[in-house]
Amino acid sequence: MTPVDFVAIGHVTLDQTPRGIRPGGAAYYTAMTAHRLGLRVGLLTSFGPDFPREAVPADIEVVNVPAERTTTFRIGQTRPGSGGRTRELAVLARAADLEADALPEAWRDATLGALAPVTGEVDPGFAAAFPETSLVALPQGWMRQRGKGGILAPQPWEDADLVLPRVQALVVSHEDVEPFEKDAVEWFQQVPVGAVTRGSDGAILFVNGDRYGVEPDVAVEKDATGAGDVFAAALLVSYNRDGNAWDAAAVAACCAAASVEADGAAGIPDRERLEARLAAYRRRHGI
């Protein structure tokens, strides 16, 4: 293993969607975003022989904890819900747990990293495995419990106190945080930067616990899967480049909006496309 700029930790998945089966997972989308933005990326994950390895670009370094099957989700149709849209998720198969001792030594000094579980597979101890890394936590996979038929339901984030003191940013979706709004207020007090993504309604940005609105970028939505993960990775990359949380949120909004205009990860923009989109966004909003 060679040194990398960005480490993504979590299961890559096979997502059974109304439009067909494709690769996914928060770690996949954050890794692909960092890669498209020009970073050297490492991905620590677990998948089985059923995962299409070619879905991950060859220049993303991958450490795979072997499993018999790849984590597989059935993603239902979206439907209206309070604060946005919701969808039914079910876990049909699950790969191996990820422990901190699987992390290559060469990756522990990465500049940036994403803790991105989808089904509780990421050991919260990873937050302490990066002494100098700026981490973003996407806790959705720690906030889900598997019920009858594999259908996922909300559960409290029990290990928040282990993770939050060691991360720079926290990004959650309105759907994941809605049952735990009182807890979330406390979470965002513990991190420098945070966001609640709200799909086509934009996002709520938290800077040292203070709340701000983030306008959405205009998009013709084709597939919103992974948009929150794209937002999280772009927010972390931009914030650590310039130190401006508000500008980083604008970058993240544009990156996420671009990602929904194509299936899967195909819409995630490279730096040139993102800069053009960001320039138009700034003109539109007078910033």
C-alpha atoms as a printed R data frame, in Angstrom:
    type eleno elety resid chain resno       x       y       z
1   ATOM     1    CA   MET     A     1   0.000   0.000   0.000
2   ATOM     2    CA   THR     A     2   1.157   3.512  -0.855
3   ATOM     3    CA   PRO     A     3   0.169   6.764   0.887
4   ATOM     4    CA   VAL     A     4  -3.165   8.305  -0.132
5   ATOM     5    CA   ASP     A     5  -4.873  11.670   0.322
6   ATOM     6    CA   PHE     A     6  -8.353  10.350   1.169
7   ATOM     7    CA   VAL     A     7  -9.457   7.120   2.850
8   ATOM     8    CA   ALA     A     8 -13.044   5.846   2.640
9   ATOM     9    CA   ILE     A     9 -14.098   3.126   5.085
10  ATOM    10    CA   GLY     A    10 -17.291   1.114   4.723
11  ATOM    11    CA   HIS     A    11 -18.998  -1.531   2.625
12  ATOM    12    CA   VAL     A    12 -19.374  -1.175  -1.088
13  ATOM    13    CA   THR     A    13 -22.780  -2.575  -1.947
14  ATOM    14    CA   LEU     A    14 -24.943  -4.015  -4.648
15  ATOM    15    CA   ASP     A    15 -28.092  -1.911  -4.835
16  ATOM    16    CA   GLN     A    16 -31.214  -3.478  -6.277
17  ATOM    17    CA   THR     A    17 -33.140  -0.465  -7.565
18  ATOM    18    CA   PRO     A    18 -36.201   0.000  -9.763
19  ATOM    19    CA   ARG     A    19 -33.697   0.817 -12.544
20  ATOM    20    CA   GLY     A    20 -31.583  -2.318 -12.073
21  ATOM    21    CA   ILE     A    21 -28.639  -3.537  -9.959
22  ATOM    22    CA   ARG     A    22 -25.613  -1.319  -9.561
23  ATOM    23    CA   PRO     A    23 -22.699  -0.714  -7.169
24  ATOM    24    CA   GLY     A    24 -23.235   1.655  -4.268
25  ATOM    25    CA   GLY     A    25 -22.618   2.329  -0.599
26  ATOM    26    CA   ALA     A    26 -21.534   5.495   1.189
27  ATOM    27    CA   ALA     A    27 -17.865   4.486   1.054
28  ATOM    28    CA   TYR     A    28 -18.157   3.913  -2.692
29  ATOM    29    CA   TYR     A    29 -19.708   7.305  -3.355
30  ATOM    30    CA   THR     A    30 -17.304   9.219  -1.111
31  ATOM    31    CA   ALA     A    31 -14.320   7.441  -2.680
32  ATOM    32    CA   MET     A    32 -15.570   8.140  -6.201
33  ATOM    33    CA   THR     A    33 -16.134  11.810  -5.360
34  ATOM    34    CA   ALA     A    34 -12.638  12.285  -3.941
35  ATOM    35    CA   HIS     A    35 -11.199  10.460  -6.960
36  ATOM    36    CA   ARG     A    36 -13.080  12.663  -9.447
37  ATOM    37    CA   LEU     A    37 -11.807  15.722  -7.592
38  ATOM    38    CA   GLY     A    38  -8.235  14.620  -8.201
39  ATOM    39    CA   LEU     A    39  -7.225  13.040  -4.889
40  ATOM    40    CA   ARG     A    40  -5.310   9.807  -4.358
41  ATOM    41    CA   VAL     A    41  -7.883   7.539  -2.772
42  ATOM    42    CA   GLY     A    42  -7.804   4.400  -0.650
43  ATOM    43    CA   LEU     A    43 -10.915   2.315   0.015
44  ATOM    44    CA   LEU     A    44 -11.113  -0.114   2.940
45  ATOM    45    CA   THR     A    45 -14.137  -2.314   2.438
46  ATOM    46    CA   SER     A    46 -15.503  -5.846   2.279
47  ATOM    47    CA   PHE     A    47 -17.164  -7.527  -0.663
48  ATOM    48    CA   GLY     A    48 -17.649 -10.940  -2.179
49  ATOM    49    CA   PRO     A    49 -16.966 -12.380  -5.632
50  ATOM    50    CA   ASP     A    50 -20.361 -11.081  -6.785
51  ATOM    51    CA   PHE     A    51 -19.158  -7.447  -6.710
52  ATOM    52    CA   PRO     A    52 -18.027  -6.011 -10.078
53  ATOM    53    CA   ARG     A    53 -14.473  -4.984  -9.249
54  ATOM    54    CA   GLU     A    54 -14.265  -2.935 -12.428
55  ATOM    55    CA   ALA     A    55 -16.818  -0.541 -10.916
56  ATOM    56    CA   VAL     A    56 -13.976   0.912  -8.837
57  ATOM    57    CA   PRO     A    57 -11.355   2.751 -10.938
58  ATOM    58    CA   ALA     A    58  -8.022   0.959 -11.046
59  ATOM    59    CA   ASP     A    59  -6.175   3.909  -9.522
60  ATOM    60    CA   ILE     A    60  -8.267   3.775  -6.350
61  ATOM    61    CA   GLU     A    61  -6.347   1.496  -3.999
62  ATOM    62    CA   VAL     A    62  -8.625  -1.116  -2.467
63  ATOM    63    CA   VAL     A    63  -8.176  -3.232   0.649
64  ATOM    64    CA   ASN     A    64 -10.888  -5.868   0.725
65  ATOM    65    CA   VAL     A    65 -11.741  -7.934   3.794
66  ATOM    66    CA   PRO     A    66 -12.983 -11.069   2.005
67  ATOM    67    CA   ALA     A    67 -16.606 -12.096   2.323
68  ATOM    68    CA   GLU     A    68 -18.815 -14.736   0.771
69  ATOM    69    CA   ARG     A    69 -21.275 -12.116  -0.469
70  ATOM    70    CA   THR     A    70 -21.351  -8.396  -1.000
71  ATOM    71    CA   THR     A    71 -23.695  -6.329   1.143
72  ATOM    72    CA   THR     A    72 -26.875  -6.095  -0.921
73  ATOM    73    CA   PHE     A    73 -29.701  -3.605  -0.541
74  ATOM    74    CA   ARG     A    74 -33.151  -3.541  -2.023
75  ATOM    75    CA   ILE     A    75 -34.023   0.117  -2.551
76  ATOM    76    CA   GLY     A    76 -37.718   0.839  -2.907
77  ATOM    77    CA   GLN     A    77 -39.406   3.713  -4.684
78  ATOM    78    CA   THR     A    78 -39.140   7.096  -3.010
79  ATOM    79    CA   ARG     A    79 -42.300   8.506  -1.473
80  ATOM    80    CA   PRO     A    80 -43.254  11.825   0.125
81  ATOM    81    CA   GLY     A    81 -42.343  12.262   3.790
82  ATOM    82    CA   SER     A    82 -41.955  15.066   6.296
83  ATOM    83    CA   GLY     A    83 -38.959  17.216   5.423
84  ATOM    84    CA   GLY     A    84 -38.422  15.563   2.038
85  ATOM    85    CA   ARG     A    85 -38.739  12.130   0.477
86  ATOM    86    CA   THR     A    86 -38.182   8.733   2.026
87  ATOM    87    CA   ARG     A    87 -37.597   5.267   0.643
88  ATOM    88    CA   GLU     A    88 -37.789   1.757   2.003
89  ATOM    89    CA   LEU     A    89 -34.455  -0.037   2.388
90  ATOM    90    CA   ALA     A    90 -33.887  -3.727   3.038
91  ATOM    91    CA   VAL     A    91 -30.606  -5.588   3.579
92  ATOM    92    CA   LEU     A    92 -30.560  -8.887   1.678
93  ATOM    93    CA   ALA     A    93 -26.923  -9.872   2.330
94  ATOM    94    CA   ARG     A    94 -24.047  -8.528   4.412
95  ATOM    95    CA   ALA     A    95 -20.272  -8.656   3.982
96  ATOM    96    CA   ALA     A    96 -17.680  -8.813   6.792
97  ATOM    97    CA   ASP     A    97 -17.206  -6.350   9.634
98  ATOM    98    CA   LEU     A    98 -14.364  -3.840   9.318
99  ATOM    99    CA   GLU     A    99 -11.915  -3.534  12.210
100 ATOM   100    CA   ALA     A   100  -9.194  -0.928  12.681
101 ATOM   101    CA   ASP     A   101  -6.390  -3.475  12.425
102 ATOM   102    CA   ALA     A   102  -7.257  -3.921   8.718
103 ATOM   103    CA   LEU     A   103  -6.216  -0.330   7.993
104 ATOM   104    CA   PRO     A   104  -2.865  -0.183   6.158
105 ATOM   105    CA   GLU     A   105  -0.200   1.678   8.074
106 ATOM   106    CA   ALA     A   106   0.523   3.842   5.033
107 ATOM   107    CA   TRP     A   107  -3.044   5.182   5.107
108 ATOM   108    CA   ARG     A   108  -3.080   6.328   8.743
109 ATOM   109    CA   ASP     A   109  -1.468   9.634   7.747
110 ATOM   110    CA   ALA     A   110  -4.000  10.468   5.032
111 ATOM   111    CA   THR     A   111  -5.062  14.101   4.989
112 ATOM   112    CA   LEU     A   112  -8.767  13.281   4.733
113 ATOM   113    CA   GLY     A   113 -11.034  10.358   5.507
114 ATOM   114    CA   ALA     A   114 -14.666   9.252   5.587
115 ATOM   115    CA   LEU     A   115 -16.218   6.873   8.106
116 ATOM   116    CA   ALA     A   116 -19.097   5.623   5.997
117 ATOM   117    CA   PRO     A   117 -20.963   2.598   7.356
118 ATOM   118    CA   VAL     A   118 -24.157   1.363   5.729
119 ATOM   119    CA   THR     A   119 -25.093  -1.465   8.084
120 ATOM   120    CA   GLY     A   120 -23.050  -1.091  11.267
121 ATOM   121    CA   GLU     A   121 -19.949  -2.640   9.731
122 ATOM   122    CA   VAL     A   122 -17.433   0.088  10.628
123 ATOM   123    CA   ASP     A   123 -15.868  -0.217  14.084
124 ATOM   124    CA   PRO     A   124 -16.266   3.189  15.809
125 ATOM   125    CA   GLY     A   125 -12.654   2.720  16.921
126 ATOM   126    CA   PHE     A   126 -11.573   3.809  13.443
127 ATOM   127    CA   ALA     A   127 -12.115   7.388  14.608
128 ATOM   128    CA   ALA     A   128  -9.047   7.009  16.832
129 ATOM   129    CA   ALA     A   129  -6.942   5.275  14.164
130 ATOM   130    CA   PHE     A   130  -6.127   8.512  12.305
131 ATOM   131    CA   PRO     A   131  -4.102  10.812  14.576
132 ATOM   132    CA   GLU     A   132  -3.787  13.701  12.096
133 ATOM   133    CA   THR     A   133  -6.546  13.033   9.554
134 ATOM   134    CA   SER     A   134  -9.536  15.327   9.046
135 ATOM   135    CA   LEU     A   135 -12.482  12.929   9.153
136 ATOM   136    CA   VAL     A   136 -16.092  13.221   8.105
137 ATOM   137    CA   ALA     A   137 -18.566  10.842   9.749
138 ATOM   138    CA   LEU     A   138 -21.627   9.637   7.848
139 ATOM   139    CA   PRO     A   139 -23.363   7.753  10.646
140 ATOM   140    CA   GLN     A   140 -26.362   6.431   8.721
141 ATOM   141    CA   GLY     A   141 -25.135   2.829   9.020
142 ATOM   142    CA   TRP     A   142 -24.824   3.178  12.801
143 ATOM   143    CA   MET     A   143 -28.400   4.488  12.963
144 ATOM   144    CA   ARG     A   144 -30.178   1.559  11.340
145 ATOM   145    CA   GLN     A   145 -31.439  -1.746  12.679
146 ATOM   146    CA   ARG     A   146 -32.399  -4.720  10.580
147 ATOM   147    CA   GLY     A   147 -35.927  -5.995  11.098
148 ATOM   148    CA   LYS     A   148 -38.215  -8.567   9.543
149 ATOM   149    CA   GLY     A   149 -37.363  -9.256   5.925
150 ATOM   150    CA   GLY     A   150 -34.174  -7.246   6.291
151 ATOM   151    CA   ILE     A   151 -36.129  -3.975   6.305
152 ATOM   152    CA   LEU     A   152 -34.165  -1.211   7.994
153 ATOM   153    CA   ALA     A   153 -35.608   0.950  10.751
154 ATOM   154    CA   PRO     A   154 -34.098   3.839  12.751
155 ATOM   155    CA   GLN     A   155 -32.138   3.204  15.921
156 ATOM   156    CA   PRO     A   156 -30.200   5.577  18.223
157 ATOM   157    CA   TRP     A   157 -26.533   6.205  17.445
158 ATOM   158    CA   GLU     A   158 -25.085   4.539  20.515
159 ATOM   159    CA   ASP     A   159 -21.407   5.243  19.824
160 ATOM   160    CA   ALA     A   160 -21.690   8.934  18.977
161 ATOM   161    CA   ASP     A   161 -19.582   9.867  22.007
162 ATOM   162    CA   LEU     A   162 -16.710   7.714  20.699
163 ATOM   163    CA   VAL     A   163 -16.737   9.223  17.221
164 ATOM   164    CA   LEU     A   164 -17.705  12.889  17.447
165 ATOM   165    CA   PRO     A   165 -14.738  14.170  19.504
166 ATOM   166    CA   ARG     A   166 -12.391  12.841  16.821
167 ATOM   167    CA   VAL     A   167 -14.035  14.051  13.597
168 ATOM   168    CA   GLN     A   168 -14.031  17.398  11.865
169 ATOM   169    CA   ALA     A   169 -17.368  17.069  10.108
170 ATOM   170    CA   LEU     A   170 -20.677  15.241  10.440
171 ATOM   171    CA   VAL     A   171 -23.169  14.773   7.603
172 ATOM   172    CA   VAL     A   172 -26.576  13.124   7.973
173 ATOM   173    CA   SER     A   173 -29.735  13.075   5.883
174 ATOM   174    CA   HIS     A   174 -33.022  14.543   7.068
175 ATOM   175    CA   GLU     A   175 -34.486  11.041   6.872
176 ATOM   176    CA   ASP     A   176 -31.883   9.502   9.177
177 ATOM   177    CA   VAL     A   177 -31.889  12.296  11.746
178 ATOM   178    CA   GLU     A   178 -35.620  13.025  11.896
179 ATOM   179    CA   PRO     A   179 -36.367  10.545  14.733
180 ATOM   180    CA   PHE     A   180 -33.417  11.885  16.756
181 ATOM   181    CA   GLU     A   181 -33.617  15.649  16.374
182 ATOM   182    CA   LYS     A   182 -32.828  16.399  20.033
183 ATOM   183    CA   ASP     A   183 -29.735  14.192  19.896
184 ATOM   184    CA   ALA     A   184 -28.651  15.783  16.622
185 ATOM   185    CA   VAL     A   185 -28.636  19.255  18.164
186 ATOM   186    CA   GLU     A   186 -26.027  17.989  20.615
187 ATOM   187    CA   TRP     A   187 -24.042  16.214  17.915
188 ATOM   188    CA   PHE     A   188 -23.580  19.381  15.895
189 ATOM   189    CA   GLN     A   189 -22.333  21.210  18.973
190 ATOM   190    CA   GLN     A   190 -19.391  18.789  19.097
191 ATOM   191    CA   VAL     A   191 -17.989  19.187  15.578
192 ATOM   192    CA   PRO     A   192 -16.588  22.200  13.708
193 ATOM   193    CA   VAL     A   193 -18.766  21.622  10.639
194 ATOM   194    CA   GLY     A   194 -21.926  19.623  10.058
195 ATOM   195    CA   ALA     A   195 -24.790  19.325   7.619
196 ATOM   196    CA   VAL     A   196 -28.233  17.824   7.292
197 ATOM   197    CA   THR     A   197 -28.899  17.099   3.630
198 ATOM   198    CA   ARG     A   198 -32.449  17.660   2.405
199 ATOM   199    CA   GLY     A   199 -32.366  16.571  -1.221
200 ATOM   200    CA   SER     A   200 -33.921  19.094  -3.586
201 ATOM   201    CA   ASP     A   201 -34.554  21.406  -0.611
202 ATOM   202    CA   GLY     A   202 -30.809  21.937  -0.147
203 ATOM   203    CA   ALA     A   203 -29.151  21.456   3.230
204 ATOM   204    CA   ILE     A   204 -28.770  22.869   6.710
205 ATOM   205    CA   LEU     A   205 -25.197  23.817   7.534
206 ATOM   206    CA   PHE     A   206 -23.857  23.885  11.098
207 ATOM   207    CA   VAL     A   207 -20.701  25.854  11.887
208 ATOM   208    CA   ASN     A   208 -19.570  25.422  15.478
209 ATOM   209    CA   GLY     A   209 -23.167  24.538  16.309
210 ATOM   210    CA   ASP     A   210 -24.741  27.592  14.625
211 ATOM   211    CA   ARG     A   211 -27.309  26.853  11.925
212 ATOM   212    CA   TYR     A   212 -27.432  28.239   8.352
213 ATOM   213    CA   GLY     A   213 -29.445  27.436   5.237
214 ATOM   214    CA   VAL     A   214 -27.801  26.123   2.065
215 ATOM   215    CA   GLU     A   215 -29.671  26.705  -1.185
216 ATOM   216    CA   PRO     A   216 -29.841  23.729  -3.564
217 ATOM   217    CA   ASP     A   217 -28.281  23.859  -7.000
218 ATOM   218    CA   VAL     A   218 -30.654  23.470  -9.932
219 ATOM   219    CA   ALA     A   219 -30.720  19.874 -11.180
220 ATOM   220    CA   VAL     A   220 -32.765  17.614 -13.411
221 ATOM   221    CA   GLU     A   221 -32.944  14.591 -11.147
222 ATOM   222    CA   LYS     A   222 -32.493  11.131 -12.597
223 ATOM   223    CA   ASP     A   223 -31.136   9.215  -9.604
224 ATOM   224    CA   ALA     A   224 -30.618  10.680  -6.119
225 ATOM   225    CA   THR     A   225 -28.904   7.612  -4.629
226 ATOM   226    CA   GLY     A   226 -25.611   8.574  -3.001
227 ATOM   227    CA   ALA     A   227 -26.129  12.322  -3.303
228 ATOM   228    CA   GLY     A   228 -25.713  12.874   0.433
229 ATOM   229    CA   ASP     A   229 -22.457  10.923   0.396
230 ATOM   230    CA   VAL     A   230 -21.200  13.000  -2.529
231 ATOM   231    CA   PHE     A   231 -22.156  16.130  -0.579
232 ATOM   232    CA   ALA     A   232 -20.176  14.918   2.450
233 ATOM   233    CA   ALA     A   233 -16.999  14.154   0.520
234 ATOM   234    CA   ALA     A   234 -17.100  17.437  -1.411
235 ATOM   235    CA   LEU     A   235 -17.757  19.388   1.796
236 ATOM   236    CA   LEU     A   236 -14.735  17.821   3.504
237 ATOM   237    CA   VAL     A   237 -12.413  18.314   0.528
238 ATOM   238    CA   SER     A   238 -13.396  21.946  -0.009
239 ATOM   239    CA   TYR     A   239 -13.397  22.886   3.677
240 ATOM   240    CA   ASN     A   240  -9.916  21.511   4.188
241 ATOM   241    CA   ARG     A   241  -8.648  23.293   1.115
242 ATOM   242    CA   ASP     A   242  -9.944  26.773   1.920
243 ATOM   243    CA   GLY     A   243 -11.191  26.712   5.527
244 ATOM   244    CA   ASN     A   244 -14.461  28.406   4.536
245 ATOM   245    CA   ALA     A   245 -17.448  26.325   5.646
246 ATOM   246    CA   TRP     A   246 -20.028  28.383   3.733
247 ATOM   247    CA   ASP     A   247 -18.123  28.143   0.463
248 ATOM   248    CA   ALA     A   248 -17.533  24.440   1.088
249 ATOM   249    CA   ALA     A   249 -21.287  23.965   1.487
250 ATOM   250    CA   ALA     A   250 -21.873  25.665  -1.874
251 ATOM   251    CA   VAL     A   251 -19.297  23.374  -3.484
252 ATOM   252    CA   ALA     A   252 -20.959  20.363  -1.881
253 ATOM   253    CA   ALA     A   253 -24.423  21.450  -3.054
254 ATOM   254    CA   CYS     A   254 -23.205  21.770  -6.640
255 ATOM   255    CA   CYS     A   255 -21.346  18.458  -6.552
256 ATOM   256    CA   ALA     A   256 -24.366  16.631  -5.134
257 ATOM   257    CA   ALA     A   257 -26.728  18.238  -7.655
258 ATOM   258    CA   ALA     A   258 -24.531  17.137 -10.550
259 ATOM   259    CA   SER     A   259 -24.483  13.605  -9.172
260 ATOM   260    CA   VAL     A   260 -28.268  13.186  -9.319
261 ATOM   261    CA   GLU     A   261 -28.406  13.897 -13.041
262 ATOM   262    CA   ALA     A   262 -27.138  10.423 -13.999
263 ATOM   263    CA   ASP     A   263 -27.464   6.889 -12.678
264 ATOM   264    CA   GLY     A   264 -25.248   5.775  -9.812
265 ATOM   265    CA   ALA     A   265 -21.843   7.433  -9.672
266 ATOM   266    CA   ALA     A   266 -21.807   8.462 -13.336
267 ATOM   267    CA   GLY     A   267 -22.911  12.040 -12.604
268 ATOM   268    CA   ILE     A   268 -20.239  12.884 -10.012
269 ATOM   269    CA   PRO     A   269 -18.334  15.781 -11.600
270 ATOM   270    CA   ASP     A   270 -14.629  16.222 -12.057
271 ATOM   271    CA   ARG     A   271 -12.975  19.456 -10.916
272 ATOM   272    CA   GLU     A   272 -13.510  21.285 -14.207
273 ATOM   273    CA   ARG     A   273 -17.236  20.486 -14.379
274 ATOM   274    CA   LEU     A   274 -17.667  21.313 -10.717
275 ATOM   275    CA   GLU     A   275 -15.973  24.708 -11.057
276 ATOM   276    CA   ALA     A   276 -18.219  25.624 -13.980
277 ATOM   277    CA   ARG     A   277 -21.307  24.589 -12.064
278 ATOM   278    CA   LEU     A   278 -20.153  26.442  -8.955
279 ATOM   279    CA   ALA     A   279 -19.582  29.648 -10.923
280 ATOM   280    CA   ALA     A   280 -23.169  29.515 -12.218
281 ATOM   281    CA   TYR     A   281 -24.469  28.801  -8.702
282 ATOM   282    CA   ARG     A   282 -22.621  31.807  -7.297
283 ATOM   283    CA   ARG     A   283 -23.982  34.088 -10.000
284 ATOM   284    CA   ARG     A   284 -27.504  32.834  -9.391
285 ATOM   285    CA   HIS     A   285 -27.304  33.399  -5.645
286 ATOM   286    CA   GLY     A   286 -25.170  36.534  -5.693
287 ATOM   287    CA   ILE     A   287 -22.243  35.085  -3.758
